[in-house]
């Protein structure tokens, strides 16, 4: 009954159809890796009847998005744009929980962020001449709120809600007022951004008025707050939109709009130029309704059909609506997941707005005509997967890196409502409150619109006129971060404002007018725009500027004389260490960033992984590694260190499952592919590590292969049945947590007489 998992004799060339293996770690200690009105009822029913008469169209599978504007994947580095294609974020700041929302006030240069624990933070944008210098001192790294690189400065933190924040929004007239919505406390909080203080609270506390995750300040004076309805106790939204008066702060909405029927509202935004609101629901219906008069009696005009007199839009009638591209979008049943309006569109182009659809296509529309301007394709399999290796290389990806990112996209689709809101259960909605955000880039030097899109390869800046990607920002960091939310912090004003001057004086303890004038000496009117982003399941906000920390580090240290020099791995690590500010108690990711500053235990733990993913040609296999005393009293430390180390150095890349026995196990880890090769991380072999609580007592146990006692190398196997006869003969170091079906598929492949897959 002794199981010898290492084959003897000479090996043969492995088949190209064999399953291949690569390992990627997901370790916190491993970084290489009311009722409806009559008008509304008639309008909604008419559109539904018209929709039922039309055949459903399937989306195109080509990457050409229009007859005259083909989508381009080449990055034009010579475009005249104040944003550069930096490969790394310059600095990041932490919350204590996952950052879910961000927004920026252009009037006051304040950034607001919200996290999953109900905390809201204010940050001040700094326009100082030393903002480009990377911060490397330990004092700056450890001080709470210190601005590494002088980009932003922490101002204030609020426990805004006792539950997660479902929405954070600023008004559309420069960001004077902000609001947050609690997911389950029935509370709206209002903030004066200029004084970073709470100005009022609206407590609905009415189970008949569940608040949702979409809101917008509406009406010309931004005195109303439109809020989508939430799921309530039943978990399903009633499709209403509530209008609250933020002046009187009445807990009862002044009007309830029901033009979306029972469909969940997924996007909501107000257009200041045309005094109208754009709202979209899970069926793909975009409603454009008027909010041109905030002082009308009983709100009779609120939610009415837009018209040319009040809004400058004349296609809202049912017959004309069918002639717009918005109607075509409805027929395709594409759910809008994100919506942004270009408030700086020129009169020649008309007001533009963009949506990110559930089909992973970005569509830009002209609000005045209702016509589609461009469609930009971001379907992973179309843009990155089926165009050959040259396309992947353009975005800094090889086949393995592409597979890793594609798997993360699959996880987001299956486990969160970020991409598929229409079929989201209550548990799925609560699993992630993060949202994907688009944003138009405001650039006074440009006579065309630019759109920022978070993608799997970084943040793309798209020229709407040419439908081409002219900037790719954060390409290198996109390997470990999936950027989702983003906002654009505008460039510095031409002259220092009073509040910025006050902040400068407060930092230096200066109060006299003479010293105040000194503040202008360090003010940098050439400070460019910033892109602030959130990332999937990350508790940090990441800031991109025109300064790449790796390049700046080399310039500051004097190690190179020109940009053509190659940065060493040590240089890159040192540059990256200085950019993550520890303004909150560190988690395991932050502890790893500290490198040599940490204790011996932290250094030792960094050699161990907690979870591994075997990325095979048949799918991903997720493995839990028994790498801490939290799992068992004693754990096979050296075995896991060997496994992690080999994976980290790429030892397992393109290694096949060379031995498959149905009803028993699947074996891999031999670079020769025949069962005779492989060595440990330290060369040669190492001893067994039998742990009492870790046994082959269940299927999908991960264990080391050997040729006898104390002959462990690189090979390992996964059982598909309980195998107690292997106890105390092979070291158990992990178990499969997801991907059992993949193991079963591999187990059932055809094999030759040597149990090798054909």
N, C-alpha and C positions, 0 to 999 in steps of 0.2 A: 504493500500500500504506500510505499514511499514514492512521492511524486518528484521526479527529476525534471525540472522545467528547462534545463539547458541541454540542447541537443549536441550530440557528438558527430564527428565526421566532417566531411567537406561540404561546403554550402554551394548553392546554385544561385544564378542571377534571379532576383525577385521579379515578379510580374508587375507590369505597369498598372494592372487593374487592382492590385492589392490596396487595402486601406492604408492611407498615410497618416502620420501623426505629427502634430506640433503642440507645444505646451505653452499656455499663457496663464499667468498668475493673477488672481483677483484677491490680493492680500493687502490688508491694511498696513503690513510691515514690508511690503515689496512694491517698489515703484517702477521697476524696469517693465515695466509694463504700463277779481271783479268780473264782470261779464263783458262780452264783446259787443261793441257798438254796431249799429246797423251797417254803417259804411265799411267798417273793418270786416264784418261778416260777408258782405257781398264781394269785397275785393278778394278775400282769401278763397271763398268758394269758387269764384270765377277762374282764378289761377289754377286751382286744383283740377277743375273740369278741363281746362285747356291742356294741362299737363298730361292727363289721362289719355288724351287723344293722340299724343305724339309717341312714336317709337323710341325706346331707350337706345342711346348710342354708347358704344364702348370706347374707352380711351385709346388713343393711338400709342403704338409701341415704338415709334421712331423718336429720335432726339431732335429732329427739326420741328420747331414749334410754330412756325408760320411760313407762308409762301415766300415772303421777302425778308424775313429776319431770322436766319438760322441761329440756333444756340451755339455759342462758342465756349470751349473749355480751356482755351489758351489764355493765360494771364498776361495782360498788356502792362508791362512795368513802366512804360513811358507815358502813361496817361497823366494829364495835369490834374492831380488830386492831392489834397493835403494829407491824406492817409497813405502810409507806406505799407508794403507787404511784409511786415515783421513776422518772423517765424515763431516768436515766443511772446507771451504776455510779460509786461514789465514788472508788475507787482500784484499781489493778491492779499485780500483781507478776509478775516474769518467771522462767521456767526457761530453760535453754539449748536446750531442744527442746520439742516439743508436750506440753502437760500432758494426761495421760490419766486420772488418778485423784485424787480428793480425799475426805477423811473427817475427822470432827471428834470430839474427846474432850470430852464434857460434864463429866466429873469433873475434868479438868485444864486445860480451856480451851486445848488444843493443836490446831492444824490440821496435817494431814499431806497432802502432795501428792507425786505421782510423775509422771515424764515419760518420754518415749519412749527416752531415752538411758540408762535404768537409774538415774537420780538420784532420791533421795527427800529431801524437805525437811520440817523441822519449823518451824512458825510459832506464836507465842504471841499469844493474843487479849489485847488491852489494854482495861481498863475504866477509862479516865481521863477526867477532866472536859473535856479539850480535844480529845476524839476527834472532835468534829463539825467542827472548824475545818479548812478545806482547806489543805493544805500548798502553798505557792507559792514558798518560798525555793529558790534554786539549790542550796544546800548539802544540803537534804533530798532534792531530786530526784536528786542524783548520788551520795549516800552509799549504799553497799550495805546493805540491810536497814533503812534508815530507814523509819519508818512514816508515810507521807503521811496526814495526818489522824489518826495515832495509833491506827488500828484494829487492826492486827496488826504483829508484829515478827518478823523472821527470827531463828531460833535456831541451827539446825544443818543441815548437808547431808551426805548419805551417798552414796557410789557403791555402792548396794545390790547391783546386779547388773551383770555385763558384757554383758548383753543387755537388750532392752526389758522393762519390768515389765508383766506381764499382769494382775496383780491386786493391789490394796491393800485391806485390810479391818481393821476394829477389832472388839473384842469387844462384846457387847451389854449389858454391865453398866456402862456409863459410859465405856468407852474407856480401860481400863487397859493393855491389850496390843494390839499391832498386828502385822500380818504382811504381807510382800510375797512375791510369787512371780515368779521369773524365767521368761521365756518359753521359753528353750531351754537354760538351765544346770542344770535339775533341782534347783533350790535354793529352800528356804523360809527366810526370815529373820524372826526374831521381835524385837519391840522393846518395851521398857518405856517407855510414853509419858510417865510422870511424870518420868523422868530423861533422856528423849529419847536412849536408848542401845540398842544391839543386845544382846539377852540370849541369843540362841542361833541356831544355824543347823542346819537339817535338809537333808542332801544325799542326795537319793534316787539320783541318777546311775544310774538304771535305765531302759533304753529301753522296758521293759515297763510302766513307770509314768509315762507322760508327764503332766505337770501342766497343767491347763487354766486358764481365765481367770475362774473363779468359785470363791469360798471363803466360809466362814462359821465363826466360833467357835461350837461347839455344846456341849451338856450344861449342867446347872445351874451348875457351877463354871467353865464356859468353858475346860475343860482339854483339849478336843479341837478339832482343826481339820479340817473337812470340805472337801475340795478336789475339784473336778470333774476328770475326765481330759482330757488335751489331745489334739492331733492326732497327735503322734509323727512318725515318719519318713514314714508313709503319708499324713499330712494329715487323717485322719478319726478322730474321737474314738470310743472303744469304749463310751461311755456310762456308765462307772463313776464312783463317788464314793468317794474314799479318806478314811479316818479316821486322822489322825495324832495321837499323844499328844504334846502340847507340853511335858509335864513331863519325860518320859524322853527326848524328842527322838530316838526310834528312827526311822531312815530307812525302815524298813518300816512300812506302815500296819497298824494293829491290826485293821482290818477293811476289806474292799472290798464296797461295796453296788452291786448291779446291777439295781435295780428299773426302770431306764429302758431296759433292753435295750441295743441298739447306737445309740440316739439320743443326739445331743450334748446335754449338759446346758447350758442357757442362763441359768438363774437359780438362786440358792441363798440361803436366809436362815433364821435361827433365831428362834423365838418364845420369849422368856424366860418369858412368863406360862403358856403351855401346854406348855412343855418339848418342843417338836416342831420339825421342820425342814420347810420348804416348798421343794421343788425342781421345776423345770420343764424340759422338753426341747423340741426343735425340732418335735415332732409336736403340741405343744399340751397334753401331758399334765402335769398338776400332781400330784405325789406329796406327801402329808403323812405323815411318819414320825416315830416316837418317839425321843427321846434324853433320857428322863426320869431314867435311872440311869447315871451315869458310872462307877460302881464295880461293875457287874455282872460276873460271871465270864465271861471270854472274849467279852464284849460281846454276849451272846446276845440281849439286848433291843434292841440298837442297830439302827435301821432297821426295827423291827417296826411293825405297824399301830397307829395311835393308837387309844386307847380312852377311855371316859368316866372310868374310875378313875384312870388315870395322867395323862391329858392334858385331861380335860374335854370331849372330842369324841366323839360317838357315831354319826357318819354314815359311818365309814370302811368298814363292811362293803359288799361289792359291790352288794347289793340297794339299800342306802340311798344309796350313792354315785351311782347312776343317777338318783336323785331330786334331786340337787343341781345347782346351776348350773355347777359345775366340770365336770360331765360334758357339759353343753351346749357348754362351751368346747372340749372335746376334739373333739366332732363338727364344729366349725367349723374345726379344724386351725389355730388361731391360735397362732403361736409367741410365748411370753412373752419380751420383750426386757429388761424391767426389773421388779424386784420390791422392794417396800418394805412394812414392817409398822409399824402404829401401836401402839407399845408403851404409849402413854398413853391408849388407848381406855377409855371408861368401862364399868363393868359392865353398864349398861343397854343400850348399843349392842353390846357384845361386841367381841372383838378384830378389827380390820379390817386387811386387807392389799390392796394395789393392784398391778396389773400393767399395763405398757404393752405392748400386743400388736402383732404384725406388721401388723395391719390399721389401725394408728394410732388405736386406741381404748383409752382407759384404763378399766379395770374395777375396781371396788372390791367386795371380797367380805367377808362375815362368816365368820371362820374357824370359829366355833362351830357355825354352821348350814350352812355351805357355800353360802349363798344370795348372789345378786348384789344389791348395795346400789344402785349407780348405774353407768351407763356414760357416759363423757364422750368425745365425738367430736372427734378432732383430724385427721381426713383433710383435707388441704389443699384439694382440689377441692370438698369438701362444705361445709366451714365457711367458707372464705374465697373460693372461686372461683365458686360458683353462686348466691350469695345477693344478688348485686347490689353496686353500688358503696358503698351505705350501710354494709354489713358491713365492707368493707375500710377505709372511713374511720374506723370505730370503733377499728380497730387501727392507725391511722396509715399506711395504705397506699393508694396510687393503683394504677391498672392496671399501670403499668410497674414499680413497686416490687414488686407482687405477682408479676409475671412473673419478676423477678430472684430472689426468694426461692423460688418454685416450681422454678426451674431448679436452684438449689442443693440443694433437697430431692431432685430427680431425680439429681443427681450423687452425693449421699450414698447413695441407694438402689442405684445402679448400680455404684459404685466401692468401697463399703465394706460391712462386715457389720452396720453399726449398725441398719439396718432389716430386713435380710433375712439372718438368720444361717443358715437352713437350706440355702441354695444357695451359701454362701460357699466359694470356692476357697481354697487355701493363700495364693496371691498376694493375694487380696481380704482375707483375715484379717490379713495383714501390712501392708496398706495403711493401716489405721487400727485402733488399739487403744483408741480412745475409745469410751465407752458412754453411752447416754442413761440418766439417772437420775431417779427420782421420789423425793420425800421428804415425809413428813408433817411439818407444822409443829406444834411443841409450844408451846401457849399456855395458861398456867394460867388466863387470864381467859375462855377459851372453854369452853363445855359441848358443843361439837361438834367433829368432826375437820376439819382443813384439809389440803389436799394441794397441794404445789408441783409444777408441771409445766413443763419447758422446751419452748417452742413457737417457731414461726417469727416470732411477733410479740412475743416476750419471755417472761417467766416468769409463768405464771398461778397464782394462788392460788385453789383451788376449795373451796367450802363443800360438804362431802359431804352434809350434811343437805338442802340445797336444790339441789344440782347446778348451782350458779351460780358464775361467776367474780367474786370480790369484790375482787381486786387484779390489776393488770397491771404488772409491774416490768420496767424496762429497755426500754420500748417504742421509744425513739429509738435506742438502741444496737443493737437487733435488726436494724436496717437493714444493718449491716456485720458483725454477729456472730451466728452460729447457736449459741445456748447448748445444751449437751448435758448435762454432768454438773453436779450441784449437791448441796450439803449445807447444812443449817441450823445456824448457830452460835447457841446459846441465849443469852437475855438474861443480864445480869450477876447474880451471886448477891447476896443481901442484904448481905453483908459481905465485905470483901477477904480472900482466903485467903493463907496463908503464902507460897506460891510466887509469887503475883502481887506480893506485897510484896517478896520477894527480887529479883524482876526489876526492880522500880522502884528499889530501892536500888542494884543493880548498874549501872543506867544512870547514876545520879547519883554513884556512888562513895561512897554513904553506908552506914554500918554500925551506928551507935548506935541504941538503942531510941527515943530522942527523935526522931531523924530518921526512924525507921521509922514512928512515929506520924504523921509528916508525910505519909507515903504515903497514909494514909487520907483526908487532906484533899482530894487530887486524885482519889480513887476515886469513880466515878460509878455508884451502884447503879441508876440509871435507864437505863443503857446498854441499848439495845434489841437485838433479834436481828440477825444478819447472814445474808445469803445469799451463799455463795461458789460460783462457777460456773466451768466450763471452756467453751471454745467450739471449734467445729470447726476443726481445723488451726491453732490458735493456741497459742503458747507461754506464754501468760499466764493467771493466775487472776484473776477479776474479782469484786470485793466490792461488794455492794449493802447500804446501810444506810438509815436514815430521812432521810439528808441527800443532796440532789441537788447535785452540785458546781457546776452553773450557777447555781442559786438562791443557794447559799452564797457564791459568788464575788461576785455582785452585792451581797449584803448586806454582805459584808466591805469591798468597795470603796466603798460608800455611793453607788452610782450610781442607786439607786432607793429610794423610800420605801415602796413596797408591792409585793405579788406580781403586781399586774395589769400592771406595766410590761413592755415587750417587750425582750428581750435582743437586742443586735446580734450580727452574725456574729463580729465581733472579740472581743466579750465571751465568746461561747460557745467560740471557739477557745482563748482564754487560759485559761478555766476547765478545758477538757479537757487542756491541756498539763500541768497540775499534777498530774493524777491517775495518770499512768502512770510508776511508779517505775523508774528505770534501775538496778536492783540486779544486772543481768547485762550483759555486753557487748552493746551495741545491735545489732539487725539493721536491715534497710532500713526496716521499719515504724517502729521507734523513732527512726531518724534523721530521718524526716519529722516526727515529733512535736516535735522540737526547734526547728522553725521558724527564727527568725533567729539561733539560737545556732550554726547549722551553717555550713560553708564555702560558698563560692560554687559549688563543684562540686555539693554536695548540693542547693543551691537550684536549680541548673540541671537536675539529674536529676529533681527533683520535678515539673518541667514535662513530663517524658517518661513514657510508659507502657510497660510490657513486654508486656502482653497486653490485648486488648480482646474484648468479646463483643457481637456485633450481635444484639440480641433482636428477632426478626421474628415475624410472625404465622404463619410456617411452621416456626419453630424457631430455635435459637441457632446462630450461626456464631462460632467461636472463632478469633481472629486473633493471631498472634505478630507483634509490632512490632519492627522492627530499630532499637532505640533505644539500643544500647550497643556499644562496641568489642568486646564478647565475641562478638557475632554476626558482625560484619564489621570490617575495619580502619578503614573510614570509614563513617559512617552518615548518613542524611538527617535531620539534627537538626531543622532548621526545619520540614520537612514533618510530622514526627511531633508537634512542638510545636503546630503548627497544628491537626492532627487531634485531639490530646488536649484542647487548649484549647476547641475548638468543642464537643466532646462534653461536656466538663465544664460548660459554660454552657447545656447543653440544646439546642444548635443543631440536632442531628440527631434530636431527639425527634419522632416521628410523621411522619418523612420517608419517602417511598415509594421503591421501585426503579422509576424512571421509564423506564428503557430496558433491554430484555432481548433479546438476540440469541442464539438457540439455537446451540450449537456455537462460541460465541465468548466472551461475557462478560455480566455483569449490572452495572448502573450505578445509583448512588444518590448522595445528598448534596446534592440541590437542594431547598431549602425551598419553591420554587415548584412543584416536581413536574413540570416540563416540559423541563428541561435547559438553561434559559436563565438561571437565577438562581444565587445563592450567592456569598459572598465569603470572604476569608481571615479569620483571627483578628484581624489588624491592619487590616482593611478593604482593599478592592481586591484586587490579585493579588500573587503573589510568585514568585520565580525557581525554575527547575528545579534538582534536586539528583541528578544521575546518579552512581551508585556502580558501580564496575567489577564488583563481585561480586554485585550485585543485578540480575537480569535476568528477562525474561519467558520463561524456559526451561522452565516446568512449569505445569500447571494450578493454579488457585486461588491465583494471585499477586494481591496487592492493590496497586493503583497509582493515581496521581492522574490525573484527567481534566483536559483543558485544551483551549483553542481555538487553540493554537499555542505557540511558545516563550515561556516565562516568564509564563504566564497561569494559574497554579494558583490555585484558590479554595477551595471546600469540597467539590466533587464528586470521587468516587473510584469505581473499578470493581474487580470481581473476575473474573479470566479463568477460563474453564472448559476451556481447551485451551492448549498452549504457543503463545505469540505473539511470536516473536523479532523480527518486524518493528516491534514497539513499543519496542524497546530504544533508549535515548538520545533518545526522544521523550516518554516519560512516566516520572515518578519512581516507582520501586518502593519501598514502605516497609513491607510486611508480607506474610505468607502465612497461609492458612487451615490450622489444625492439627486442628480438629474441626468437624463440621457440613458436610462436603463434600456430604452427601446433601441438606442444606437448599439449598445453592447449586444443585444439580442440579434440585431441585423447582421452585425459582424460575425456573431457565433454561427449564423446559418448560411454563410457563404460557402461556395463549393471549394474543396481543398483537394490536394493531391495525396499520394500515399504517405507523405511526410507531414501531413496536417498543415501544409502551407497553402494559403489562399491562391486560387488560380487567377 
